[in-house]
Each structure stands twice: as structure tokens, then as C-alpha cells.
Amino acid sequence: MTHPQSQQRVVVGIDGSDAAINAAKWAVAEAISRDVPLRLIHAIPEQQPDGPAADESLDIEYGETALRAASAALHAVGQQVKIETDLVHGSPAGALISESRYAAMVCIGSIGIGGLARRVIGSTADAVAQKAHCPVAIIRHNRGAAESDSGSVAVVVDESPDNDAVLEYGFREARLREAPILALGVWRWGVGEIPYRQLDHRLRRWVSEYREVHVRPAAARRGAAEFLTNTQEPVQLAVVDSSDADKAARMIGPITPHFGHSGCSVLVVRK
């Protein structure tokens, strides 16, 4: 597998599922905003030395069909984005993690095909979220339901060294998606109180730079996952740092919404 190292891409994992195509559609705006190609990849298993050649031929045929279907779906959207497709060898998670070394962002559907599709997120999405070398967007997909781009972009706000990167991505996504920011203050003191002073101090630079983005504060002392699991606030995307990657499944939520929690897509930010 050769990597296009000369120019970063937005990479999307395509496995033939509707969730993967939905993630690719979400990623179009990311590629356009960066003026880079959208790279769609499908991973096919490494052929065993003693395995029948017919098996690899079937894998290649399936992968090419999945990539053509995804490309057609993106062309139908009508956005001016350069689309690249590639078959790569290896496991889906391993291939995407390898691609992440040279990518601006990796996007993946929250669920895939086969037995893993019954989980909140598949094992591929979980592994990529925790091990990738670039930001990873796990795009939530509701089966049988219309996708909605409404709702806030929830952004974790704290004093950690990596929080500026989270805030930069959060405000960038809010502007790109024409959505308000829900600023999740995670300071643990003052039960029932929103930490206005701390939020104002941390957000001042970004509010000044992104004047068109409306910001609403919220207290999330137990962390983003706990807040998003219990809130009835409409949230389309949660932007967190890598320390919350293992909590992505909680934030994405169940495939079938319950108790007012419909879940959201998650963007795990890495420098």
C-alpha cells in the first residue's frame, strides 16, 4: 500500500454499509474546507499463502463495488470535491490507523455490516478512535431514520494542555456546520452551577476569532460522556480529546434512541 504523502487527505473507511456512505457524505465538507481530496479506502484481507485465489478475487470485486457505490452517492450530493478511491490490504482498523499517519482526518461510520453492526460502535471504529495518529470522526448512523444535521457542537472546555486543540476544532466545526457551540465546562466544584468565569477565560480567544458562532455554556462536571448520556439537548457532534476516546460509544449512544438520549457523532482530536 502506498500513501499519498505529498498532500494530506480526508480519509473515509468504506465497507459497503450505509453508515460508511453517511460518514463519507459528512466528510465532504471537511475535504472542501481544507481544499484536499476525499480519499475512500476499502480494506481487503491479506491473502494467505495457501488460500484459494478465488477468495481474494471475490474480496476485490466486493471492495470495488463498495467504492463505486460510495463514489456515486457522493457525486449525487453535487459538491465540488475531488474523490480518490483505493483498495488496501489488511484489517479495516489497521488500514485506517496506517492511513491516519498522513491524513488530515479519518472518518468512519459508527456501525458497519455483519454482526458488529448490532453494537453501539463496531470494533473498527473503537480501535481507530483510540489508536489513530490524527483526528478521528465517528459519524453516528440511525438505521431507518433520516439523518439530522441540527443541534449544537458540544465542546469540552478545561485547563488541560491539549484543550486549545479541542477548542480550535470545535469552533471550526461549528462554523463549518453553521451550528452553535455548547461549551461543556468540566470544572468539578459548585454543584448545579455553570463555571462562567472559567469558561469566559478559556473561550475568550475563540469567541473573538469566531464571532459568527453562538456559544452557550453548560456544566459537565462528570465529563462529556456523562453529560451527553443524560442530556436532552440536541447535539450533532461532540468534540473531545484523546483521553475521552474510550468513551465514544457512550456519547454516540444506542442505535435506537431511548429516554430522550439520541446520541451524537464524536470527533476525537489529536495534535
N, C-alpha and C positions, 0 to 999 in steps of 0.2 A: 504493500500500500504506500503510495506516495502522497505527501502532504503539500498543499499549495501554500508554502511558507512565505511567498513573496507578498501576499496580501491577506489580511485576516478575513475570515468568512463568518457568517452566522450559520451554524451547523444544526441540522434537524435530523433526528433519527426517524427513519420510515420503516415500519414493519408490516404495512398493509392494513392497519387499523384506521377507523375513523378518527380515533383520538390522535394519531400521528399526523393525519392531514389537518386536523384542527390546530395542532401545535405549529405546523408549517404556516398556516394562514396567519396565526398570531405573530410569527417571526418575520413576516413580510415587512411590517413597519420597522422592525429593528434593523433589517438589512438596508432598507431605503434611507433611514435616518443616518446611517453610518456611511452610505454610498459604497457598500460592499456587496458581493454576491451572496445569494442564499444557497447554501450547499446541502443537498439532500443526500443522505447516505443510507444504504441498507446493508446490514452485516450478514454474511453467509458463513456457515461453519467451516472451519479448516477441514479439508478432506483428509481422512485417514489413509495411510499408505495402502492398506489392504481393503479400502472401501470401494464399492462399485462407483464407476464414473457416472452412472445414470443418476445417482443421488445428487451429485454436485450440479449436474445439468438441470435437474428439477429446482434446486435451490436458486440457481442463476436465473432461470426462467421466472420463478416466483418474484425474485427481487426486482428484476427488470419490469415486471408487470406492476409491482407496487410503486416503483419510482415513476413510471409513466402515469399512473393514476394520480399520484400526488402532484406531479407537474401540471397535469391537465386541470386539476382543481385550483391550483394557484393561478394559472393563465386565465381561468374563468373569473377570477376576482377582478382582473383588469388593472392591476397595479403594475407600474413600470419597475420591475426588479429583475436582475439577472439571475437565472436559475441554473445551477450546476447539479448534476446527479452522478453518483458513483456507487459501485458495488465494492465493498471492502470485506476482507476476511477476518474472522474472529468472532468472539461473542459480541452481542449488541452493546453491553456495558463496556467491555474492553475497547471496542472500536471507538465509542463516543469519548471515553476518557483519553484515548490516544489523540483523537481529533482535537480535544479541548486544549492541548498544548499550543495550538496555532490558531485557535478560534477567538473571535470577539465575544461570542456567547454560544452556548449549546442549548437547544430547545428540545423538549421531549414531552410526549403525551403522558398524562398521569396514569393511564392504563393502556394495555396493549391487547394482543389477541391471545386466544387459548385460555388455559386455566388461570394464568396470572391476572387476567382481566377482571376476575371477581374480587381481587384485592383492592384496597383503597388506592395504593400505588403499586406498580409492579416492581420486581426486584431490580430491573434495569434502571428505572428512574431513581430508586433509592440509592443504588450504588453510584450512579453518576453524580447525584446531588452531593454525596459525601466525599467523592474522590477526584472530581474534575479539577482542572487547573485554571478554569475561567468561570465567569458567572454562568449559572445553570437555571433555566426557566422550566419549571414543570407545569404544564398547562392542563388545568382541570377540564375534564370532559364529562358531561352528563349524557348518558345514553337515553335516546328517545326524547330529549328535551332541547329546546332551542338555546343556543349559546348566547349569553348576555355579556356585553362589554360595559354594562352600567356598574356603578359602585365606586368606592374610593380605592386609592392605592394606600394600603396600610404600610407604614414605615417604622421600624424600631428606632427609638431615639434613646441613646445612653451615653456614657462617658468612655466607652471602650475605644482603644486605639484605631480599630477598623470602622468605627461608626461613620466617619466622614464619607467613606466609600459607599456605605449603605445609603446615606442621605443623598449623595450625588446621583446614584442610580434611581432612588425613589422619586426624587423631583424630576429627573429626566423622564422616567416612565409616566409620571402624572401629566407632564406637558405633552408627551407623545400620544397618550391615550385620552387627552382632554378630560382628565379626572381630577377630583380634589384629593388632597393628602389627608390621611388620618394618622396623625403623629402619635405613636404609642410610647408614652413615657413610662419607662420601666423602673423608675426610682421606687424603692420599697417602703419609704416612710409615708406617713399621712394617709391612713386608711380612708378610702372614699374621696380623697382629694386629688385633683389633677395638678401635677407639678409644673405650674405655669412658669415660674421663674427659671427653672432648669431648661424647660422646653424653649423658652424665648432665647436663652443664651445659646443653646445648641443650634437653633434653627435660623437665627438672625441672618447669617451669611446667605443661606439658601433661599429664604423668603425674599431677600433683596435681589438675588440673581434671577429668580423665577417669579416675577411679580404677578404673572397671569395665573399662577397656581394658588387656589384657595386651600388654606390649611385649617384643619380642626383638631384640637387636642383631645387625647383620651388617656386615662390612667390604665396601665397594663403592668402592674407591679409583679405579677406572677409570670410575666413573659408573653411573647406574641402568641404562642400556641394556645396557652390557656385562655387568653382574651378572645382569640378568633374562634375557639371551640364553643364559647358560651355567648358571644355577641349575636345580636340580630341585625347589626349594622350591615348594609350591603357592601361587600368588599370584593373587588375583582382580582386584586393582586396583592400579595404580601411580600415585602422586600426585607430580607433578613441577612445576617452574615453567616459564615460557615459554621459557627457554633450552634446554630439552630437547624442545620441540615438534617439531623436525625429526627427532627420533629415535623418534617414536611408532611408526612401522612396525616398528622393531626390537623394541620392547617388546611390541607386540601379537603379533608372531610370525607364522609361516606358518599358512595356513588348515588344513593337515594337520599335526598335531604331529609332530616328529621329534627324535631324540636326547634325549628326555626333556624338551624345552622345549615347553610347550603354550601359552605366551603368556598375556597378560592384557589387560584393559581398561586404559585410560590416562585420567587426569584431569589436564589441563593447567591450572594455577592462574594466574590473573591478578588483580591487586588491583582 
